[in-house]
Amino acid sequence: MKKQHKFLPSMTILLFLIILAGCAAKVKMLAPPSQAPVLKYVMPEGQPFTYNISTGYYQTMSMMGVPIKTTVLKDMTVTFYQLAFAQETYQLQVMVNDVAMKVTAPGSSITPNLSKLPGKTFEMTVTNSGEEIGLMGADELSYSLGDTGERSMESEFEHFFPDLPEQLINPGDTWTKTDTIDLSDSGMETMIVTRSENTLVGYELLNGHECAKITTEYTSSVTSGGAQEGANIDTTVEMEGKETLYFDYKLGVLVLQTSTGSGDGTVKISGKKEMTLPMSQTVTNKMELVE
């Protein structure tokens, strides 16, 4: 599921990209447990856990046959603290430790002002299967993007933890899921509908953790619309990709998640100028437990 440039469409897609924002590890195959384990997150009180998240958005848009390439790279470190646990639901305090972002577009290289974010805390309610129920205080995760105004990272935490299967599963079992994510921000209404097919591939030893390995193949439909710089912008993108998840089933902790996806779409601009621009997009993400 954007910044200054002479061409309005390019700047608008930069905004769209930022609104949307998966190792060299030692792996060893393991025999499956004698009984299928229940995959649940375990977040003990007094034992904070930290993740590094690296995300890349790469887009090429064609304007009058000329390719316009835009890149958004983001790195973030976040720590979670358990505040309470009841009825299979955790109340967590979340701290943003570090965050960096760089936007590269034709004729410009932009580093957003993220100085207010390190040290920010907010609360998250999440079930032990990974479903986020709500956020409190995350509306203050705003940052400056120069002439385009303020942006927020709140939506990035609304679907942070991968959802785990509710049923017992064995190697080779598959299950499907459909998610709808609202990433609307700063006058642009953005919706992502993702359909995924998940498979428990088996069990592997990763960095000392006995992990269930889950692979996912997904398709996503992204639609975005709104007014920017006096023009109406409507964007549609169809994407598909793959994801790999390593979950320590004994400790109840996500160890590693990687994903990559790509797709094509169009940008329709109406107002003083009317045009339809084809575009292609690739998204990568990596989330890794810090130990």
C-alpha atoms as one frame of an Amber mdcrd trajectory, in Angstrom:
protein
   0.000   0.000   0.000   6.283  12.634  -3.358   7.721  15.951  -3.314   8.877
  18.951  -5.133   9.327  18.778  -8.877   8.387  20.954 -11.821   5.897  18.384
 -13.084   2.747  18.247 -10.978   2.058  14.546 -11.702   5.515  13.551 -10.486
   5.127  15.482  -7.251   1.692  13.970  -6.714   2.969  10.417  -7.112   5.729
  11.196  -4.650   2.989  12.093  -2.167   1.135   8.894  -3.029   4.276   6.819
  -2.450   4.997   8.327   0.952   1.399   7.748   2.012   1.928   4.055   1.134
   4.771   3.440   3.185   9.746  -5.928   3.949  19.775 -11.094   5.247  22.266
 -12.786   5.555  20.980 -15.161   8.252  21.892 -18.710   9.137  19.032 -21.111
   8.359  18.779 -24.830   9.181  15.864 -27.150   8.440  14.070 -28.670  11.466
  11.789 -31.650  11.861   8.193 -30.575  12.626   7.064 -30.738  16.272   5.280
 -33.912  17.354   2.124 -31.831  17.804   1.115 -28.850  15.701   1.825 -25.752
  17.829  -0.602 -22.901  18.341   1.001 -19.806  16.822   0.423 -16.889  19.196
   2.377 -13.753  20.035   3.870 -13.748  23.547   4.881 -10.308  24.848   5.952
 -10.721  28.505   5.866  -7.840  30.943   9.338  -6.434  31.597  10.788  -7.908
  28.388  10.723  -5.236  25.667  11.405  -6.261  22.092  12.770  -4.146  19.242
  12.479  -4.336  15.460  14.400  -2.794  12.580  12.152  -2.024   9.605  13.524
  -1.157   6.163  11.164  -0.222   3.339  11.761   0.743  -0.274   9.337   2.160
  -2.860  10.536   2.298  -6.460   8.354   3.815  -9.158   8.688   4.619 -12.837
   6.069   6.841 -14.483   6.020   7.628 -18.184   5.306  11.198 -19.269   5.231
  11.764 -23.026   7.445   8.711 -23.403  10.015   9.946 -20.903  10.490   7.725
 -17.810  10.336   9.550 -14.471  11.819   7.508 -11.650  11.043   8.081  -7.985
  12.512   6.289  -4.966  11.470   6.442  -1.303  13.748   4.676   1.210  12.895
   4.454   4.891  14.575   2.851   7.917  13.035   2.752  11.388  13.736   1.127
  14.765  10.812   0.597  17.159  10.587  -0.891  20.669   7.480  -2.432  22.256
   6.743  -2.664  26.000   3.884  -4.689  27.487   1.589  -2.621  29.730  -1.229
  -5.123  30.288  -2.665  -8.409  29.021  -6.277  -9.562  29.290  -8.662 -11.652
  27.190  -5.905 -12.606  24.712  -5.187  -8.933  24.030  -2.063  -6.885  24.773
  -1.820  -3.226  25.656   1.596  -2.076  24.437   3.637   1.074  24.716   5.487
   1.751  21.484   8.597   3.928  21.219  10.091   5.177  17.956  13.840   4.965
  18.543  15.213   6.078  15.191  13.767   6.863  11.791  15.272   8.036   8.517
  13.713   8.670   5.115  15.062   9.798   1.768  13.044  10.713  -1.312  14.734
  10.871  -4.715  12.955  12.260  -7.773  14.102  13.820 -11.063  16.052  16.949
 -10.246  15.676  16.616  -6.475  16.753  14.646  -3.431  14.621  15.244  -0.362
  15.284  14.342   3.268  12.076  14.881   5.276  12.396  16.530   8.690  11.861
  13.621  11.103  13.599  15.229  14.091  10.414  15.221  16.206   9.842  11.462
  15.923  12.712   9.765  17.832  11.619   9.239  21.421   7.897   9.548  20.617
   5.681   7.024  22.395   2.098   5.895  21.929  -0.055   2.910  22.891  -1.225
  -0.001  20.758  -3.869  -2.643  21.458  -3.205  -5.919  19.624  -4.504  -9.471
  19.982  -2.144 -12.393  20.485  -2.870 -13.436  16.893  -1.538 -10.086  15.602
  -4.732  -8.139  14.889  -4.330  -4.455  15.764  -7.456  -3.148  17.497  -6.523
   0.474  18.104  -3.861   3.129  18.634  -3.765   5.910  21.212  -1.482   8.916
  20.812  -0.141   7.844  17.410  -1.766  10.891  15.811   1.303  12.842  16.999
   3.631  10.871  14.693   3.735  13.744  12.218   6.716  15.071  10.287   7.451
  17.840   7.829   7.736  17.216   4.103   8.716  20.724   3.112   6.365  22.547
   0.782   3.869  19.656   0.807   3.165  20.165   4.518   2.786  17.678   7.364
   2.551  13.902   6.996   1.875  11.188   9.586   3.248   7.684  10.198   0.204
   6.628  12.209  -1.204   4.395   9.466   2.018   2.373   9.352   1.282   0.989
  12.820  -2.370   0.185  12.181  -1.287  -3.060  10.452   2.154  -3.647  11.944
   2.198  -7.284  13.104   1.536 -10.078  10.608  -1.698 -11.918  11.417  -1.229
 -15.513  12.545  -3.632 -18.359  11.676  -6.289 -18.993  14.290  -6.437 -22.730
  13.579  -3.823 -25.441  14.139  -1.767 -25.942  10.996   0.686 -28.547   9.730
   3.385 -28.282   7.057   1.710 -27.918   3.680  -1.521 -26.427   5.059  -2.796
 -23.241   3.389  -5.278 -20.556   4.386  -6.533 -17.375   2.742  -7.204 -13.896
   4.045  -8.528 -10.572   2.730  -7.519  -7.247   4.325  -8.669  -3.702   3.618
  -6.374  -0.873   4.708  -7.224   2.821   4.713  -4.081   4.955   4.246  -5.825
   8.274   3.601  -3.732  11.313   4.506  -3.397  14.981   3.602  -6.338  15.207
   1.219  -5.618  11.927  -0.581  -7.993   9.021   0.042  -6.056   5.793  -0.365
  -7.430   2.254   0.020  -5.568  -1.036  -0.310  -7.421  -4.359  -0.631  -5.096
  -7.350  -0.296  -5.953 -10.991  -0.905  -3.369 -13.502   0.318  -2.787 -17.248
   0.229  -0.573 -18.421   3.083   1.286 -21.719   3.473   3.136 -23.267   6.406
   6.209 -24.500   4.552   7.854 -26.165   7.545  10.160 -25.464  10.459  13.654
 -23.971  10.390  16.320 -22.826  12.828  17.005 -19.140  12.182  19.579 -17.254
  14.254  19.059 -19.666  17.144  15.244 -19.497  16.981  13.082 -22.541  16.242
  10.726 -21.017  13.695   7.619 -21.832  11.746   8.248 -20.673   8.174   5.200
 -19.233   6.445   5.174 -18.063   2.840   2.519 -15.838   1.310   1.521 -14.988
  -2.241  -0.672 -11.905  -2.469  -2.448  -9.552  -4.838  -3.284  -5.961  -3.924
  -5.576  -3.385  -5.496  -4.581   0.173  -4.613  -6.831   3.150  -5.327  -6.099
   6.741  -4.416  -7.897   9.972  -5.179  -7.914  13.590  -4.132  -7.000  17.144
  -5.033  -3.418  18.396  -5.128  -2.158  21.720  -6.440  -5.561  22.522  -7.972
  -5.848  19.262  -9.909  -7.840  16.095  -9.245  -5.643  13.008  -9.095  -6.937
   9.419  -9.369  -4.465   6.558  -9.138  -5.029   2.825  -9.527  -2.381   0.117
  -9.118  -2.651  -3.680  -9.304   0.200  -5.449  -7.516   1.284  -8.975  -6.706
   4.079 -10.239  -4.533   5.542 -12.750  -2.113   6.291 -12.671   1.600   8.258
 -14.927   3.940   7.685 -15.026   7.696   9.792 -16.687  10.401   7.953 -17.010
  13.718   9.523 -18.517  16.853   6.647 -20.784  17.865   8.167 -21.601  21.286
   8.813 -18.004  22.379   5.888 -16.485  20.485   7.962 -13.840  18.716   8.283
 -12.693  15.119  11.936 -13.124  14.118  11.981 -12.025  10.476   9.567 -10.916
   7.790  10.569 -10.064   4.223   8.387  -9.181   1.255   8.590  -7.841  -2.255
   5.855  -6.894  -4.688   5.451  -5.173  -8.021   2.705  -4.006 -10.336   1.405
  -1.541 -12.879  -1.160   1.211 -12.823  -2.275   4.579 -14.127  -2.502   8.139
 -12.878  -5.423  10.189 -14.222  -5.178  13.952 -13.836  -8.084  16.318 -14.439
  -8.351  20.063 -14.030  -6.475  22.653 -16.029  -4.694  19.781 -17.750  -6.081
  16.363 -18.629  -3.752  13.391 -18.937  -3.401   9.698 -18.149   0.051   8.439
 -17.218   1.139   4.778 -17.033   3.340   3.728 -14.152   5.055   0.697 -12.624
   5.932   0.172  -8.995   8.025  -2.131  -6.795   7.802  -2.305  -2.995  10.232
  -4.105  -0.663  10.038  -4.547   3.100  12.135  -6.204   5.789  11.293  -6.377
   9.509  13.832  -8.078  11.772  14.022  -8.702  15.501  16.946  -6.889  17.174
  18.891  -9.055  19.607
